[in-house]
Every structure is written in C-alpha cells, then in structure tokens.
Amino acid sequence: MHLLSSRRMRAVVAGAAALVLVLTGCSSDETVSYTPPAQVDQKLSDDTAAQLQAAVENAMQKTGATGAIVGVWVPWSGTWVTGLGTQSVEDQTPVTKDMSFRIGDTTRLMTCEVLYALADEGVVELDGSVPEYVSGVAGLADVTLLELCNGTSGIGSSEAAVSGMWQNTPERVWAPLELASYGLGKNLAESGVSYGDSDAAYLLLGLALERASGMTASELIAKYVTEPLQLENTSLPSSAAAAPGDDPLTGSYLPAIEGGYDCTAPVDITKLSSSTGFTDSGVVSTIDDLGRFSQAAAAQALREGKEPSQFANPLPTATDAPSWYQATGGAFLVGPLIGQHGWTPGYVSASYSDPETGFTVSVVLNSSSIGGSPAAYLAWELAAIASKAPAAEGQTAPEFGLPFTAEQYHETISNLAVCATPPAG
C-alpha cells in the first residue's frame, strides 16, 4: 500500500519570523519567495517567562541535565530565547542561547525535505523501490523511498543495539549501511501499513538520495535546506569526531547504576562522529536556526503550491496513542503542531511549529540517558504554557488551542525519577 496517490497539498500559512526569507534551491531554475507573518518584537511577559523557566528547570533536574537552550516564538505576544544552567557539573560556565548542539531526530525532517526536492526535480521517484537506489538490500523490493520518509517501511530500529558502542567509542566512524544493518536484521513488518520508529529507515533514505544525486548527504542538506533557509549555523558535519561547532553546549550521558543512573558523574560525549546519526540524527545547529527551520518545514515553505503534501494522511504513532498524536513525512503531528523530537548521544531535543500561525517551541537538554521522550514532553509543556500568553498591545490572539495541558506533561516529567543518586550541587 503506497500513500502517494492520495496525498494532496494543503494550503498553509508560514511560520513566525520578522524577516522575509527568499528561498532558492527548490529546483535548478526557480525561486520561491516566502513571506512569514510578522513576529511581535518584544519578550514574552514576565509571568509567562517565569512559568517557562520553571518548566525547563524541572525537566533539567529530572533528567540529570546541567544545561538547556530554549526558544519560544509566539507571533502575537513575544519571544523567549535563552540558555539555562551550566555546561557541566565540573564546568560552571553559563549556558548561552548561541551555543550549538546536535539536533537529533529533527535531521529526519531535513532528510525528507531533500527527498521531496529531488522528487520535484525528477531525480528520484517517491514510489521508487529502495533497491533501485541502494545495493545490498534486495529484501526491501516492496519498500519505497516515501515509506522510508513516512516511517512506514516496516524496518526495525538499530539504536538499541548500538547505543552502547556509541558511548564507548564516540570517535568511531560508521558506514551508514553497517549501522542500518542492525535494524535490517530484525523481522521486517508489512510496509505502508503502520508507523514505526526506525533510525535505519532514514539512514537508508540518506544513502539512496546520495546515490541518486551524486552528492553527499551534507551537500544535499546544504543545497536544499540550510542555504535556501539561510541557516548559517546548521550543517551535517563530516564523519570525523568533533564537537558540534566552535561554541558547543556540552553533551553528556549518565552512567547506569543499580536502581537508575548516577547523576553525580555525567560522562562528557560532546566530541562525537556525526556518522552515528548521519541522515537520521547527525545534523548540528543552534536554537535560532532550529526554530527557523521548524517554522518553514511545518509550513512546507520550500515546496509552496506543490503536490503531494508532505504531511497528508498521517498515521497513529502507536495503536494506543492519542488521536492527536500522529506521524508522517519525517515529522510528528501533535494537534496543530508539526515537528520532531528525539535524542543523539549527549543531547535530547524537540522542535514544533504551527503552520497556520508560526507559533514555535524548540528545546535541547544536555543529557541523553533516557532517550528523547523528555524533550517531547517538555516541548509540549512549554507549548501549552506559551499558547496562553496574552496578546501584545495592538495584537489579537488567533484561535489556537492544544489537546493537552501544561500540567499534564509537567507531571509526566516530574514522575520520570531518572536519578538513583541526586545531581551534584
């Protein structure tokens, strides 16, 4: 079952930023102009900011993170973009909003942007079979590139099998197919039927796009995502182990001990090979760039007016998931919000935007021990708080609501009980 035939482009209004973005690179011979709605040029109210900060600090304490970077953009009310905490237990340097970090699974959304761009140019077919583009995967003859992007390939996930190796040898350079093989070695489910979280699928998609285009994944993301959107601090780095930029947020994980994790002794894993994530989770960025990308991606700004829609016909994330929590196109659809969340060694992050208003929330925490769910919960808590921010003078708040409350996810985060020993200090 393929999803392409029934996908249709929805008209959406782009995200919230004051600048007009001139987007080029959607094809070799056309230019797309993108004019987002104006963002109120002021900070969110002190009361709203205090609620947001309390939410972030609670999540930091519960996950063993020493630092966080957060961006909240409410077009009709204001912004809150800040760094909180310190680099590490030993390094008490304050975290700033301009520090860079690994964005984890938001990389998937960028990879799907490249897929659609190459499909629009006729370089690949969305319904093309994976073995047409990637050798050594003959068992995937019934799986399409679109299904890799949508999370409906039926391929298993690799990360559970390799995460320990990432932590023990962060400098190791992985071949994408070698890394994907841990997911490919699991029983293949029927494709096109249900959503499944598979890093291996996005690794294969990156390989397919490289081989079809003759360009590296880094070059593809630059041409079709970061350069058109003017994301100067965003890239898929080379595979050599390195920190995620010249001024990075320290990334860490907590050693596992009986009863949980030792929050007194986080392990620094800032320096890492991007090959551990490649086109699944390897991109590095800053909070302003991450928010800017999420706004544009949610609004499908790079493909305005083109079919098929990237986010049509989403599927439930699980059989018991709330009806408002779905997935497709390399993204999660959370009520009116579109975005991604996840983890990569050292960091958990989430970034979501409403395509109708440009309302956007992005966040990163510098501890990755328990996976990406806490980042999602925190982003949703922040979104619920910020959605109630009062309109600035002369502005009118739009009809905008979320299918959950801040209290709901604050409680979920508070119940994580990650640390068997409390954080130092």
ZIPE-V395013 format. One record per residue. N is the residue number from 1. SS is DSSP state (2 for helix, 1 for strand, 0 for the rest). Layout:
# ZIPE-V395013
n=(N N)
ss=(SS SS)
This chain:
# ZIPE-V395013
n=(1 2 3 4 5 6 7 8 9 10 11 12 13 14 15 16 17 18 19 20 21 22 23 24 25 26 27 28 29 30 31 32 33 34 35 36 37 38 39 40 41 42 43 44 45 46 47 48 49 50 51 52 53 54 55 56 57 58 59 60 61 62 63 64 65 66 67 68 69 70 71 72 73 74 75 76 77 78 79 80 81 82 83 84 85 86 87 88 89 90 91 92 93 94 95 96 97 98 99 100 101 102 103 104 105 106 107 108 109 110 111 112 113 114 115 116 117 118 119 120 121 122 123 124 125 126 127 128 129 130 131 132 133 134 135 136 137 138 139 140 141 142 143 144 145 146 147 148 149 150 151 152 153 154 155 156 157 158 159 160 161 162 163 164 165 166 167 168 169 170 171 172 173 174 175 176 177 178 179 180 181 182 183 184 185 186 187 188 189 190 191 192 193 194 195 196 197 198 199 200 201 202 203 204 205 206 207 208 209 210 211 212 213 214 215 216 217 218 219 220 221 222 223 224 225 226 227 228 229 230 231 232 233 234 235 236 237 238 239 240 241 242 243 244 245 246 247 248 249 250 251 252 253 254 255 256 257 258 259 260 261 262 263 264 265 266 267 268 269 270 271 272 273 274 275 276 277 278 279 280 281 282 283 284 285 286 287 288 289 290 291 292 293 294 295 296 297 298 299 300 301 302 303 304 305 306 307 308 309 310 311 312 313 314 315 316 317 318 319 320 321 322 323 324 325 326 327 328 329 330 331 332 333 334 335 336 337 338 339 340 341 342 343 344 345 346 347 348 349 350 351 352 353 354 355 356 357 358 359 360 361 362 363 364 365 366 367 368 369 370 371 372 373 374 375 376 377 378 379 380 381 382 383 384 385 386 387 388 389 390 391 392 393 394 395 396 397 398 399 400 401 402 403 404 405 406 407 408 409 410 411 412 413 414 415 416 417 418 419 420 421 422 423 424 425)
ss=(0 0 0 2 2 2 0 0 0 0 0 0 0 0 0 1 0 0 0 1 1 1 1 1 1 1 1 0 0 1 1 1 1 1 1 0 1 0 0 0 0 0 1 0 0 2 2 2 2 2 2 2 2 2 2 2 2 2 2 2 2 2 2 0 0 0 1 1 1 1 1 1 1 1 0 0 0 1 1 1 1 1 1 1 1 1 0 0 0 0 0 0 0 1 0 0 0 0 0 1 1 1 0 0 0 2 2 2 2 2 2 2 2 2 2 2 2 2 2 2 0 0 0 0 0 0 0 0 1 2 2 2 0 0 0 0 0 2 2 2 0 0 0 1 2 2 2 2 2 2 0 0 0 0 0 0 0 0 2 2 2 2 2 2 2 2 2 2 0 0 0 0 0 0 0 2 2 2 2 2 2 2 2 2 0 0 0 0 0 0 0 0 0 0 0 0 0 0 2 2 2 2 2 2 2 2 2 2 2 2 2 2 2 0 0 0 2 2 2 2 2 2 2 2 2 2 0 0 0 0 0 0 0 0 1 1 0 0 0 0 0 1 0 0 0 0 0 1 0 0 0 1 1 1 1 1 1 0 0 1 1 1 1 1 1 1 1 1 0 0 0 1 0 2 2 2 0 2 2 2 2 0 1 1 1 0 2 2 2 2 2 2 2 2 2 2 2 2 0 0 2 2 2 0 0 0 0 0 0 0 0 0 0 0 1 1 0 0 0 0 0 0 0 0 1 1 1 1 0 0 1 1 1 1 0 0 1 1 1 1 1 1 1 1 0 0 1 1 1 1 1 1 1 1 0 0 0 0 0 1 1 1 1 1 1 0 1 0 0 0 0 0 2 2 2 2 2 2 2 2 2 2 2 2 2 2 0 0 0 0 0 0 0 0 0 0 0 0 0 0 0 0 0 0 0 2 2 2 2 2 2 2 2 2 0 0 0 0 1 1 1 0 0 0 0)
